[in-house]
């Protein structure tokens, strides 16, 4: 049976995801998947709202009023946060711009969709990262007697070393690694941008040992993924998240402070950034290291670390933070008001 060719809105959706986003916009696979999820939710909502199947929807069904009700549905029925609501709206804005170029007769209605503003009031969650003792406890808690443990130890060591996004790590092939001096790894980030990160000789040795054991039966492992599961398939982000949670839970005895933290794979990236900043590395270098599109993204780490804030305060008001002389009192003869005036 011959497959039906999509018509109307269906043809536009195919062009949006197969050509526009990956080719013209250069978006990564995971950004495209995020846009896909947003559009699937909207199409399902619109089909129910219009009382027609998804396949029968048309461009004219994408109205500002319907998008507004969809956004309210996300917040009330699905209990999505403002951040998630705005992310879904960003996907619909992009789709509307795409439709305007292909369907100029609907430009007025689509411009109304584009005029729907993002909602303010989203709360920026504090950046969670690991202190040195917590990193050591987490790695020490990995049982390396089995090949899976050696894989996990090498993977998390590489993530701490490079600050790479979890998907960048999972996309690695053996050919992306240089395990002889100078040791380095080639990472493909957002927007298909490639960057080179140095790796420690110790990390290189862990990867070398893992590849030799994991791909011992492969004559030329260059194209093989570096991190695979027990079935030999590339690991998933959900698998990495599960493993990290397991090791964090097992490390809380050695590092009790881990119990109060919400640690996820991206926390390891935050950890690398914070420790680079503490080591005195400048923001521009950290931005290039992490593959940030904007220096503003990197600057938020300066607001995240309390130790850096204490150091900055000590440089500005050293006499205030210095231990009191001649006892515990910080007041002079003119009392607390005089002390405040001297700040």
C-alpha positions, 0 to 999 in steps of 0.5 A: 500500500502506498503511503499517504503524503501529508497535506495541509498542516501535516506537510508543514509539520514535516517540513518544520522538523525535517528541514527548517529546524535541523538545516536552516536553524541548525538546532540540535537533536535534543532541542528538536525533540523538545520542540516536538514534545511541545507541538505534540501537546498543543496538537492534542489539545487543539484536536480536543478543543476543535473536536476533530482528529489531529490529522484534520487540523489546519493552519487556521486552527492555530489561533492566539485564543487557542494557544492562550487556553493551551498555556493555561491548560499547561499551568493548571491541569498539567501543573507545569512551571512558568519556565516549562510554560515559556519553553512550550510557547517558544516552540510555538512561536518558532512554528508560527514564524515558519508558518507565516513564510509558507502561509501568508494568507494566515499572517494576521492570525499567526502574528497574534500568536507571536504577540503572546508574551512570555510569562514573568515570575519564573523562579531561578532555582539555585545552582547545585554543585558538589564540593571537593569532598563530595566528589571524592566520596561519590567516586570512591563509592563506585565499585570498580570490580565489574566492567560496569563500575569501571565504565561509571567511574570513567564516565563521571570522571570525564564529566567532572574533568570536562564539564560536558553536557551529559548528551555530549558525553554519551555521543562520544565515539572512540575517535573523538578521544586523544588518549596520548599526550596532550590528552584531549576530547572533541565534544559536539555541543548545541548547534553542532558546535565542536570544541576541544577540552583537555583531559587529565592523564589519569582520566585518559588512562581510565578511558584507555582501560575501558575501551580496551576491555569494552571493545576487545572483540572489535578490530577497529573500535574508532566508530564505537560509542565510548559508553555503552550499557550491558546490551552494547547499546549507547547509554541514555540520559535517563540511565546516567541520571539513575546511576548518579542518583544511586551513587549519590545515595550510597555516598551520603554516609561518607559525605552527609551534605549530599543528602540535602542536595538535588543532584542531577547530571547537569550538576556535574557541569555546574561543579566543573564551572564553579571549581574552574572559577575558584581556581582563578580561570577567567570567565571567557575561558570557562565559557569556551570550555563549557561551550556557552553561546553567551558569556552571560550564561557563564556569569551566573556561576559568580552568583552561585558560590558562597565562598567566592562571595566571602572572598569578594567581601573580604577584599572590599571590607577586610577590616570588618571581617578580620578577627576583633582585636583585644576581645570579642567586642567589635564596638569602639567607645562611640558604640555601635552607631560609630561602628556602622558609620565606619563601614 
